[in-house]
């Protein structure tokens, strides 16, 4: 691999202020495994031990390295996270230090405003700019109609429709992943993330066809990895998500649904639930046609989900903490009994 500077790796003044010039040997994480991680420095790739486990590490993290071991994680500029799939109540880290979240969907049956809205909340809470990338534009009669629908969701959002198999069309995405900038791709399986990744990085990762009946495909990407783009930036591709379970994203909800949050400030009661209360400014906006009732319903649903998932994770952390105390107590008693 050709040598590069720290700036080309995505190192900024934000990280430099945290580094000890004499002791820190920073590396950026490119892959996360069970007990070890892969990193990248100006000298090239490195295999690193993670003595405290890899659960608190994310692809894109900057870490300090001592003797081939991760010693600590630099404070992140952004962090994408979700609640783990299934019955697991833990928080799962998706990617760190991402400048733009590329929400990939397609100009067909996969296009879903509610799902895009979820990703918008994820991006806003993480501190990323949202970019909706609409693939398969060559197969749609009017791809710009999809662009207009997506951009109505938020003034912070940029949407572009492309043919991911056309190299010239893909160049429209390059401004978001050039000169050390990092773009993360999220979306369902079969929307063309791997095809887009190949075009942006020059790789030749395998792709699979989609099912014609529901416009969905099988998982091609099976793990997250930080890969350099042809424009000198970085790309993090993620496995297709069947479900994005939001957790601890109150700030993101406030940003994406700022119109409703602002209305709520004018309600007669400070603890208004916006259901049947008199003097509710939110319900008044629905009645006079200035607020879409479906948007209000989505806001309620996402707030309830976030509250429920956040509480579950807090409870799981408390259980883990109590279990840790119990183990330490048992070890102490065992050593004391042995006269240690």
C-alpha positions as CSV (number, residue, x, y, z in Angstrom):
1,X,0.0,0.0,0.0
2,X,1.2,3.5,-0.9
3,X,2.3,5.5,2.1
4,X,0.1,8.4,3.1
5,X,0.0,11.2,5.7
6,X,-2.1,11.3,8.9
7,X,-4.2,14.0,7.2
8,X,-4.9,11.7,4.3
9,X,-6.1,9.1,6.9
10,X,-8.6,11.5,8.3
11,X,-6.6,12.9,11.2
12,X,-7.7,16.4,12.2
13,X,-6.9,19.0,14.8
14,X,-9.7,17.5,16.9
15,X,-7.6,14.4,17.4
16,X,-4.2,16.2,17.4
17,X,-5.3,18.1,20.5
18,X,-5.8,14.8,22.4
19,X,-2.5,13.2,21.4
20,X,0.7,13.1,23.5
21,X,3.4,13.9,21.0
22,X,5.9,11.8,22.9
23,X,3.8,8.7,23.7
24,X,0.9,8.4,21.2
25,X,1.3,6.4,18.1
26,X,-2.1,6.8,16.5
27,X,-3.7,4.3,14.2
28,X,-7.1,4.4,12.5
29,X,-9.2,1.2,12.8
30,X,-10.1,-0.5,9.5
31,X,-11.6,-3.8,10.7
32,X,-12.9,-5.1,14.0
33,X,-12.6,-8.8,14.9
34,X,-13.4,-10.8,18.1
35,X,-10.2,-10.2,20.0
36,X,-8.0,-8.2,17.6
37,X,-8.4,-5.2,15.3
38,X,-6.8,-4.1,12.0
39,X,-5.4,-0.5,11.9
40,X,-3.8,1.8,9.5
41,X,-1.0,4.3,10.0
42,X,1.2,6.3,7.6
43,X,3.6,3.4,7.7
44,X,0.9,0.9,6.5
45,X,-1.5,-1.7,8.0
46,X,-1.0,-3.0,11.5
47,X,-2.6,-5.9,13.5
48,X,-3.4,-4.8,17.0
49,X,-4.4,-6.5,20.2
50,X,-7.4,-5.3,22.2
51,X,-7.0,-6.5,25.8
52,X,-10.2,-5.0,26.9
53,X,-12.2,-6.6,24.1
54,X,-13.5,-5.0,20.9
55,X,-17.1,-4.3,21.9
56,X,-16.4,-0.6,22.6
57,X,-14.4,-0.1,19.4
58,X,-15.8,0.9,16.0
59,X,-14.5,0.9,12.4
60,X,-13.2,4.4,11.8
61,X,-12.0,5.0,15.4
62,X,-8.6,6.6,16.1
63,X,-6.7,4.8,18.8
64,X,-3.4,5.2,20.6
65,X,-1.1,2.2,20.2
66,X,1.6,1.0,22.6
67,X,3.6,-2.1,21.9
68,X,1.1,-3.4,19.3
69,X,-1.8,-2.9,21.7
70,X,-4.7,-0.5,21.7
71,X,-4.1,1.7,24.8
72,X,-7.1,4.1,24.5
73,X,-9.6,5.5,22.0
74,X,-9.5,9.1,21.0
75,X,-12.7,11.2,21.6
76,X,-14.8,10.7,18.4
77,X,-16.1,13.4,16.1
78,X,-19.1,11.3,15.4
79,X,-20.5,7.8,16.3
80,X,-23.2,5.8,14.6
81,X,-24.9,3.3,16.8
82,X,-28.0,1.2,17.2
83,X,-29.6,-1.4,19.4
84,X,-28.3,-4.8,18.5
85,X,-30.6,-7.1,16.5
86,X,-32.8,-9.8,18.1
87,X,-33.5,-10.0,21.8
88,X,-30.1,-8.5,22.6
89,X,-30.5,-5.2,24.5
90,X,-26.9,-4.1,24.0
91,X,-25.8,-1.1,22.1
92,X,-24.0,-1.9,18.8
93,X,-21.5,0.5,17.3
94,X,-21.7,0.9,13.6
95,X,-18.9,3.3,12.6
96,X,-17.0,6.3,14.1
97,X,-15.6,9.6,12.8
98,X,-17.9,9.6,9.8
99,X,-18.5,12.9,8.0
100,X,-21.4,11.9,5.9
101,X,-23.9,9.1,6.2
102,X,-24.8,7.8,2.8
103,X,-28.4,6.4,3.0
104,X,-28.6,4.1,0.0
105,X,-32.0,3.2,-1.4
106,X,-33.2,2.6,-4.9
107,X,-35.7,4.0,-7.3
108,X,-38.1,1.1,-6.9
109,X,-40.1,-0.7,-4.3
110,X,-37.3,-0.4,-1.7
111,X,-37.8,3.4,-1.5
112,X,-39.4,4.0,1.9
113,X,-39.7,7.4,3.5
114,X,-40.2,6.1,7.0
115,X,-37.0,4.1,6.8
116,X,-35.1,7.1,5.4
117,X,-36.4,9.2,8.3
118,X,-35.0,6.6,10.7
119,X,-31.6,6.9,9.1
120,X,-31.9,10.7,9.2
121,X,-32.4,10.5,13.0
122,X,-29.4,8.2,13.2
123,X,-27.2,10.7,11.3
124,X,-28.4,13.7,13.2
125,X,-27.8,12.1,16.6
126,X,-24.3,10.9,15.5
127,X,-23.3,14.3,14.1
128,X,-23.1,13.3,10.4
129,X,-24.4,15.0,7.3
130,X,-27.2,13.0,5.6
131,X,-26.8,12.1,1.9
132,X,-29.6,10.0,0.3
133,X,-28.1,8.0,-2.7
134,X,-30.9,6.8,-4.9
135,X,-29.6,3.9,-7.1
136,X,-31.1,2.3,-10.2
137,X,-32.0,5.7,-11.6
138,X,-31.6,4.2,-15.1
139,X,-34.5,1.9,-14.4
140,X,-37.0,4.6,-13.2
141,X,-39.3,6.6,-15.4
142,X,-38.8,9.7,-13.3
143,X,-35.9,9.4,-10.8
144,X,-36.1,13.1,-9.8
145,X,-39.5,12.4,-8.3
146,X,-37.8,10.2,-5.7
147,X,-35.2,12.9,-5.1
148,X,-38.0,15.5,-4.4
149,X,-39.8,13.1,-2.0
150,X,-36.7,12.4,-0.1
151,X,-35.6,16.1,0.2
152,X,-38.9,17.1,1.6
153,X,-38.1,15.1,4.8
154,X,-35.4,17.6,6.0
155,X,-33.7,20.8,4.9
156,X,-30.4,19.2,6.1
157,X,-30.7,16.4,3.5
158,X,-29.1,16.2,0.1
159,X,-30.5,13.5,-2.3
160,X,-29.0,12.4,-5.7
161,X,-30.2,9.7,-8.1
162,X,-27.5,7.7,-9.9
163,X,-26.9,4.6,-11.9
164,X,-24.2,2.9,-9.8
165,X,-23.0,0.9,-12.8
166,X,-22.1,4.1,-14.7
167,X,-18.6,5.4,-13.7
168,X,-19.4,9.0,-14.7
169,X,-22.6,9.0,-12.7
170,X,-20.9,7.6,-9.6
171,X,-18.4,10.6,-9.7
172,X,-21.3,12.7,-8.3
173,X,-20.8,10.9,-5.0
174,X,-17.0,11.6,-4.8
175,X,-17.2,15.1,-3.1
176,X,-18.4,13.3,0.0
177,X,-15.4,10.9,0.2
178,X,-12.4,12.8,-1.0
179,X,-9.2,14.3,0.7
180,X,-9.4,12.3,4.0
181,X,-13.2,12.7,4.3
182,X,-15.2,9.6,5.4
183,X,-18.5,8.4,3.9
184,X,-20.4,5.5,5.5
185,X,-23.0,3.6,3.5
186,X,-26.1,2.1,5.1
187,X,-29.3,0.6,3.6
188,X,-31.1,-2.6,2.8
189,X,-29.6,-5.5,1.0
190,X,-30.0,-5.4,-2.8
191,X,-30.0,-1.6,-3.2
192,X,-26.6,-1.5,-4.9
193,X,-24.2,-0.6,-2.0
194,X,-21.6,-3.1,-3.1
195,X,-21.8,-1.9,-6.7
196,X,-21.4,1.6,-5.5
197,X,-18.5,0.6,-3.2
198,X,-16.7,-1.1,-6.2
199,X,-17.1,2.1,-8.3
200,X,-15.9,4.4,-5.5
201,X,-12.9,2.3,-4.4
202,X,-11.8,0.4,-7.5
203,X,-12.4,-2.9,-5.7
204,X,-14.1,-5.9,-7.1
205,X,-16.3,-7.1,-4.3
206,X,-19.0,-9.7,-5.2
207,X,-22.5,-8.5,-5.9
208,X,-25.8,-10.5,-6.0
209,X,-29.0,-10.0,-7.9
210,X,-32.2,-8.8,-6.3
211,X,-35.5,-10.5,-6.2
212,X,-37.9,-9.1,-8.7
213,X,-41.0,-9.4,-6.5
214,X,-39.9,-7.1,-3.7
215,X,-36.8,-5.4,-5.0
216,X,-34.7,-6.9,-2.2
217,X,-31.5,-8.9,-2.4
218,X,-29.2,-11.1,-0.3
219,X,-26.5,-9.8,2.0
220,X,-23.3,-9.2,0.1
221,X,-21.3,-7.2,2.6
222,X,-20.9,-9.3,5.8
223,X,-18.7,-7.0,7.9
224,X,-17.7,-3.4,8.2
225,X,-14.4,-2.2,6.8
226,X,-12.7,1.2,6.1
227,X,-11.6,1.3,2.5
228,X,-9.8,4.1,0.6
229,X,-11.7,5.7,-2.3
230,X,-10.2,6.7,-5.6
231,X,-10.7,10.3,-4.6
232,X,-8.4,10.0,-1.6
233,X,-11.1,9.7,1.0
234,X,-12.6,6.8,2.9
235,X,-15.6,4.6,2.7
236,X,-17.2,2.4,5.3
237,X,-19.6,-0.2,3.8
238,X,-22.0,-1.9,6.2
239,X,-24.0,-5.1,6.0
240,X,-27.6,-4.6,4.8
241,X,-29.9,-3.8,7.8
242,X,-33.3,-5.5,7.9
243,X,-34.2,-3.4,11.0
244,X,-32.7,-0.2,12.4
245,X,-33.5,-0.1,16.1
246,X,-32.8,3.4,17.4
247,X,-31.6,4.0,20.9
248,X,-30.5,7.0,22.8
249,X,-31.2,9.4,19.9
250,X,-33.2,12.1,21.6
251,X,-30.9,14.8,20.1
252,X,-31.4,13.3,16.6
253,X,-35.2,13.3,17.0
254,X,-35.2,16.9,18.0
255,X,-33.1,17.8,14.9
256,X,-35.1,15.8,12.3
257,X,-38.5,16.7,13.8
258,X,-37.6,20.3,14.8
259,X,-40.9,21.6,13.4
260,X,-42.9,19.5,15.9
261,X,-40.5,20.2,18.7
262,X,-40.9,23.9,18.1
263,X,-44.7,23.6,18.1
264,X,-44.6,21.8,21.4
265,X,-43.0,24.8,23.0
266,X,-46.2,26.7,22.4
267,X,-48.5,24.1,24.1
268,X,-50.5,25.4,27.1
269,X,-49.0,22.7,29.4
270,X,-45.3,22.0,29.6
271,X,-46.0,18.3,30.0
272,X,-48.4,18.1,27.1
273,X,-48.6,14.6,25.6
274,X,-50.1,16.0,22.3
275,X,-53.0,13.6,22.5
276,X,-56.2,15.2,23.8
277,X,-54.9,18.1,25.9
278,X,-56.6,21.5,25.5
279,X,-54.3,24.2,24.1
280,X,-52.0,21.8,22.3
281,X,-50.2,23.6,19.6
282,X,-49.2,20.4,17.9
283,X,-52.8,19.1,17.5
284,X,-53.9,22.6,16.4
285,X,-51.3,22.4,13.6
286,X,-52.7,19.1,12.5
287,X,-56.3,20.5,12.5
288,X,-55.4,23.6,10.4
289,X,-53.4,21.5,7.9
290,X,-49.9,22.9,8.6
291,X,-48.7,19.6,10.1
292,X,-49.0,16.2,8.4
293,X,-50.8,13.8,10.8
294,X,-48.7,10.9,9.5
295,X,-45.5,12.8,10.3
296,X,-46.8,13.4,13.9
297,X,-47.6,9.7,14.2
298,X,-44.0,8.8,13.0
299,X,-42.6,11.2,15.6
300,X,-44.6,9.6,18.4
301,X,-43.6,6.1,17.3
302,X,-39.9,6.9,17.1
303,X,-39.9,8.7,20.5
304,X,-41.6,5.8,22.1
305,X,-39.2,3.3,20.5
306,X,-36.1,5.4,21.5
307,X,-37.4,5.6,25.1
308,X,-38.1,1.9,25.3
309,X,-34.8,0.8,23.8
310,X,-32.7,3.3,25.8
311,X,-34.3,2.1,29.0
312,X,-33.5,-1.5,28.0
313,X,-29.9,-0.7,27.4
314,X,-29.6,1.2,30.7
315,X,-31.0,-1.8,32.5
316,X,-28.6,-4.1,30.8
317,X,-25.7,-1.9,31.7
318,X,-26.8,-1.9,35.3
319,X,-27.0,-5.7,35.3
320,X,-23.5,-5.9,33.8
321,X,-22.2,-3.5,36.4
322,X,-23.8,-5.5,39.3
323,X,-22.5,-8.7,37.9
324,X,-19.0,-7.2,37.6
325,X,-19.2,-6.1,41.3
326,X,-20.3,-9.6,42.3
327,X,-17.4,-11.2,40.4
328,X,-14.8,-8.9,42.0
329,X,-16.4,-9.6,45.4
330,X,-16.1,-13.3,44.9
331,X,-12.5,-13.0,43.8
332,X,-11.7,-10.9,46.9
333,X,-13.3,-13.4,49.3
334,X,-11.5,-16.3,47.6
335,X,-8.2,-14.6,47.9
336,X,-8.9,-13.5,51.5
337,X,-9.9,-17.1,52.4
338,X,-6.5,-18.2,51.0
339,X,-4.7,-15.6,53.1
340,X,-4.0,-13.5,50.0
